Structures are given as structure tokens and as C-alpha cells.
Amino acid sequence: MWGRQSYRLSDLDFTANITDGHGIDWPIRYNDIDPWYTYVEKFIGVSGNRDGLPQIPDGDFLPAMELNCLETHFKNAIESTFPGRHVVVGRTANLSQAHNGRGRCQYRSRCSRGCPYGAYFSANSSTIPAAMATGNMTLQTHAVVHSIIYDEEKGKATGVRVIDANTKEMTEYYAQIIFCNASTVNTTLILLNSTSNRFPNGIGNDYDVLGRNLMAHNYRVRIRGDYEGLKDKYYFGKRPTGGYIPRFRNYGPDKQENFLRGYSYSCHAGRGQGNHQVGGLPIGAGFKESMTEVGPWSMGLTGMGECLPHPDNRIILSKDKTDDWGMPLVQIDCEWKENENNMVEDIMNSGAEMLDAAGFKNIQTSDSKQAPGLDIHEMGTARMGRDPKTSMLNGMNQMHAVKNLFVTDGACMSSTACQNPSITYMALTARAVDLATKEMAKQNI
């Protein structure tokens, strides 16, 4: 359910909004979250190198996996040809050695099937067993969260309404503290659906902020090329990661005139499978024998561009259409703006020039022109900020208007940066939980 790529955001990202005037200023900086990144990395296990690159700060890593020979050739060519561009091995939440009772990666690249060794970080392998070990967890299955209960006399959230997915019966659960972490779109659905006399437009939504500024990473661009050398080389197994090119645009001396912010690339080189496409029917002993042969080298790059916040990119709820559980349907109005479209052109051109510089042939670029939502990493609809009039959450992920309600998934993000964001969600969550438990002990919330 996630790609496990784990890169910290830096102050390049936490100050981006205030620097160029798009969006609102983050209420935190890198130093606020740095120790919580470390806390999370030590728990989940992230393999990677300490590369010394400020735009992707180093963390507490397990030994890194390795670039293969063609990726290493690509790295050397790019770093010698384009000062300021770097190719590093992807930092991934896959264990390169046994960690916290979990087995190491077996290099099968079958992560999407679930890992019987617990080698990639997931709720099944890590957080649910840890929560069960406390003796304080109840796991409620077949639960469709309807809304959060707000007590107007107490001025706080007191529980959640939950629909049983099978019987469709409604049950109310009560708590002193509530975390809403249903992923960006569904968190927004729940918050908008949590109406009361105090909050007729959704809990905490006094200033029509909730649901606005929807962002996602722009994954429209693919670049690929063939490589004719290294025919006597191969690699071990199937790594669950590849190479990564951190942001180099609008960073340091690089200033672009037609777009703000920047992008990164994931990259992967490998050899094709055999000669089974050359003549003959795909059947029989000859076909099976050809499948054991290795084909030519190729490499692909996938761009991941930052998306600027725009208030008219938003989520609302249908007033007359519901799903099978009586929940209002989500309606999304979101498009790539000029900045994202201009960035796409540069992602294609830069990717092609790097493959060309490294000696690749038959270079192809493509822009899928797909709309937001056909990619990943939705963010921003209940964002953090300093002013309750322009944000939903404070610098500790507490809802401005409801202090015992926390949101720490992608909805809380004030900008997207161009790194995979999941480890930032986890760090913000750990930080907010630490505050919540301390404040509850003091009876402040």
C-alpha cells in the first residue's frame, strides 16, 4: 500500500511557502521535527546512505542497499557532468538486516503481496503488534467512521460515530483524545461530515478552510532509454528500491524563470527478460530455455513534482448523493495549474539530457497528462498554520478550535515538497501523540 521511500523534508521545504508567497507559512521548522524523524526511523527501520545532501537531510539508517552497475555508471556520469545533481540509492523502509524482531529483506521484490519476514515496515509487521503488546488496543474491524462527536457544553470532541459495514448499525465510541488519520480524502470527508450547531460546515471549519488547498505529487512524466554496454554484468536479486535524484531545481544558484519549487526522480536500471520475443511460439522447452537468458539493459526515470497550494483545488461533499452506508459522496474539483504544467516540461527535458549524457540510446519521454488523483500523495485539506483563519491545525497538529482533536496524516500538510511524504506523517504523528499524552496527564485536554 506504500512504496516505502523515506526522505526527510528540510527547511528548504518548511520555509518554501513564506519564501515565495504561495500558501501559508508552516508553523514548524526542521529542528522541531528532526528528533521525531529519528524516533520513527529507529522504530521502522530505514536502509540508506548518509549522503550529506541538505535537501534530503541524513537520518538514522540501517546499511544501504546498492546501486547496480548501470545505475552506478549513471551516477558517475551525472555527477561529473551536471554539478549540483546527485544520484543516491533510494532510502527505503525495507530492512537490510534484522531489526526489532523482524527479518531482513530477501530481495524478492514481492512487497505488494505482504512480506512473511516482516522486512518492510507496515501496520501488520510493526505497529499493530506493538500496540497489541501494550494490552491497551482494541482493533475494530468492518468499521465505517461516520463523524466525530462534538460536545458543545464541554467545547471538545468526545467520540466518534461508527457504522458497521455489514449490519449498517451505528455505534458511538467515546474518548478523551481523538486522532483522525484516515488518509487525506477520507479524513476530509469525516471532518466535513462532523456537523453540529457550533460547526455547521464541519468540525473546526469556522473560516471555510477545510477541504481547500488539495495537493498531490505530479507523476505525469516518464523517461526511458536503452544502454548497449555492460553485457557481461548483472545484479543480485530484486531490490525493493532503486536510485533517487533529489531536487536540484530552484535550489542554491539554480533559479528557474517559469516555475517555482522543484522535483525529484526515482530511477531504476535493469536487464530485460531473455530472448523469448525473438521468433517461435511462447510455449515448450525452447521458450522456457530462452526465458533463462538475460536481455539488454534499460533505465527508466519517473519524475515527482511539487504541487503548489491553491484554495480552489478542493474537496466538498455531495448534498444529495450517498454511498451504501449513508455517507455523502466526495466531490473533488482539482487541476494542475500553470506552475505544475511548466514544471512537467523541465522534468522531461532534464531527464532526457541526463540519459543522453550517460550514453543511453532510444531515449523516450512521455507526459501522461493525467489529472490529479491518478497519482499518489494527496495532501493539504486540513493544513497546519499559524492563523486559525487560514488553517485548521496549529504547530502540534491540534485543531485550532477543538484542542483534543488531532490530524496528522496528509491532510495536515501545508505544502508537498517533492519527497515521498509518509515518514513525515509518521514523525508528525509521534510528536503529536507525545504532546497529547502529556497534556492529557495534566488534564489540559
C-alpha positions, -999 to 999 in steps of 0.1 A, spaced: 0 0 0 30 23 0 63 25 -18 84 28 14 106 55 1 116 75 31 131 110 28 131 138 54 118 172 44 143 201 51 139 238 58 140 243 21 105 228 22 93 241 56 101 277 45 90 274 9 56 290 13 68 320 32 98 324 8 78 326 -24 44 337 -11 24 307 -22 3 291 6 8 299 43 38 296 64 44 263 81 42 267 119 72 244 123 107 241 111 131 212 105 146 214 140 111 209 155 106 176 138 142 163 134 142 142 167 109 127 157 122 116 123 150 98 142 124 83 165 104 69 136 135 57 117 147 37 147 114 21 150 105 13 114 140 6 100 151 26 70 180 14 49 201 42 32 233 61 30 242 93 48 247 113 17 253 147 32 227 165 10 209 193 27 177 190 6 173 154 20 187 155 55 205 124 67 188 102 92 193 71 115 198 45 88 204 8 85 231 -2 60 221 9 25 212 -14 -4 233 -9 -35 230 7 -69 236 -18 -96 264 -14 -122 244 6 -147 229 29 -120 265 34 -107 276 43 -142 247 67 -145 255 83 -111 291 89 -121 281 104 -155 255 127 -140 276 139 -110 306 147 -133 285 164 -160 259 183 -140 273 200 -109 246 201 -82 228 169 -94 232 137 -73 222 101 -77 218 82 -44 204 48 -36 168 50 -26 162 53 12 136 26 19 117 12 48 129 -23 39 153 -40 64 188 -46 51 194 -65 84 172 -80 111 156 -52 132 132 -50 162 123 -87 159 117 -85 121 136 -104 94 157 -88 67 147 -83 31 152 -114 9 154 -93 -23 123 -109 -39 105 -76 -46 72 -91 -37 64 -64 -12 29 -58 -26 19 -93 -16 28 -87 20 61 -98 35 62 -130 56 96 -119 70 82 -86 82 111 -70 62 92 -39 51 75 -16 75 38 -20 77 10 -19 103 8 -57 101 45 -62 108 52 -34 132 26 -10 147 -3 -34 153 19 -60 171 34 -32 191 0 -18 200 -13 -53 209 17 -58 232 6 -29 254 -27 -46 262 -45 -14 256 -56 -18 220 -90 -28 206 -90 -34 169 -124 -26 154 -130 -42 120 -157 -36 94 -160 0 107 -170 29 86 -164 61 105 -193 84 101 -183 115 120 -167 129 151 -190 138 181 -186 174 194 -200 183 228 -209 220 227 -211 223 265 -176 209 270 -162 226 239 -144 194 229 -147 163 208 -159 134 228 -161 104 205 -168 90 170 -199 76 153 -191 43 135 -212 24 111 -209 -14 110 -200 -22 74 -221 -54 74 -251 -46 96 -251 -8 90 -258 -2 126 -244 29 142 -223 28 174 -208 56 193 -173 53 209 -160 78 234 -125 91 242 -106 119 258 -84 124 227 -92 117 190 -67 113 161 -82 115 127 -58 97 103 -80 82 76 -58 95 47 -63 129 32 -96 124 12 -113 103 38 -102 125 67 -117 154 50 -149 135 44 -151 127 81 -144 162 93 -168 178 68 -195 153 79 -189 161 116 -215 189 118 -231 204 149 -248 237 159 -213 250 167 -198 238 135 -225 236 107 -198 234 80 -177 206 95 -159 204 128 -134 232 134 -143 247 100 -150 283 111 -134 300 81 -141 277 51 -106 263 51 -114 226 54 -113 208 21 -94 235 3 -58 235 -10 -58 199 -21 -24 189 -34 -7 158 -48 26 150 -64 28 153 -101 38 119 -116 29 126 -152 64 122 -167 83 90 -176 117 89 -194 135 58 -205 164 47 -226 185 17 -237 221 10 -228 243 -11 -251 272 -18 -228 278 -39 -196 266 -70 -214 287 -92 -191 272 -77 -159 242 -85 -139 230 -79 -103 218 -98 -72 181 -105 -66 154 -79 -69 159 -49 -47 128 -32 -33 143 2 -42 163 19 -69 181 51 -74 169 86 -64 178 120 -78 170 147 -51 157 181 -60 182 204 -79 159 229 -95 154 263 -77 180 252 -51 212 270 -45 223 290 -76 198 273 -98 169 297 -105 141 289 -129 121 316 -146 89 298 -155 82 277 -124 87 277 -86 98 248 -64 112 216 -78 111 179 -85 129 147 -79 133 114 -98 131 78 -89 152 57 -113 158 21 -119 180 2 -143 177 -35 -151 181 -61 -178 151 -74 -198 140 -110 -198 156 -133 -223 151 -137 -260 116 -152 -258 102 -125 -281 125 -135 -310 107 -160 -332 88 -191 -322 57 -197 -302 57 -189 -265 54 -225 -255 76 -255 -250 112 -262 -239 127 -237 -263 106 -209 -249 115 -219 -213 151 -220 -221 150 -185 -237 134 -172 -205 166 -180 -186 186 -157 -208 191 -120 -200 182 -93 -224 196 -58 -229 200 -30 -202 175 -2 -200 168 25 -175 137 45 -165 132 77 -147 99 89 -130 95 125 -121 78 136 -89 70 173 -90 58 196 -62 23 210 -64 16 245 -51 -14 250 -28 -45 266 -44 -77 272 -24 -99 264 -54 -84 229 -56 -108 214 -31 -130 186 -17 -167 191 -9 -195 167 0 -225 159 -22 -257 173 -8 -279 146 -23 -258 115 -31 -247 89 -6 -229 56 -6 -242 22 7 -235 33 43 -253 66 40 -221 86 38 -222 116 15 -202 111 -17 -169 131 -20 -168 156 -49 -133 168 -60 -125 198 -81 -88 198 -87 -65 205 -116 -28 211 -124 -21 248 -126 4 267 -147 33 261 -124 28 223 -124 25 222 -162 56 243 -167 75 220 -144 65 190 -164 83 203 -195 115 207 -175 112 172 -159 111 157 -194 139 177 -207 162 172 -177 156 135 -176 163 131 -213 195 152 -211 208 131 -182 202 98 -200 219 112 -231 249 124 -211 253 89 -197 253 73 -232 218 59 -234 201 53 -268 165 53 -280 155 79 -253 118 83 -250 99 108 -229 62 108 -222 37 131 -204 5 111 -195 -14 144 -189 -33 125 -163 -54 146 -138 -46 149 -101 -59 118 -83 -43 94 -108 -10 97 -89 -4 95 -52 3 115 -20 -28 136 -16 -23 164 10 -33 198 24 -70 199 30 -68 204 68 -35 222 68 -12 233 97 -7 270 101 -2 299 125 -36 317 119 -69 299 126 -84 320 98 -62 303 71 -55 269 86 -72 241 105 -43 229 128 -17 245 149 20 236 150 13 205 171 -14 192 147 -41 202 171 -73 216 156 -73 253 164 -110 252 175 -110 217 191 -78 212 211 -83 174 218 -87 166 181 -55 159 161 -50 153 124 -15 140 114 -20 124 80 -15 140 46 -44 164 52 -22 184 77 5 193 52 10 230 43 30 222 12 40 190 -6 78 193 -12 89 168 -37 99 139 -14 78 109 -5 59 122 25 49 92 46 78 93 70 69 130 77 33 119 85 48 94 110 71 119 126 43 144 130 21 117 145 47 106 170 53 142 180 16 149 184 10 117 204 38 127 228 21 161 233 -14 146 236 -4 121 263 14 147 283 -15 172 280 -40 145 290 -19 136 321 -20 173 331 -58 173 324 -53 202 299 -73 184 272 
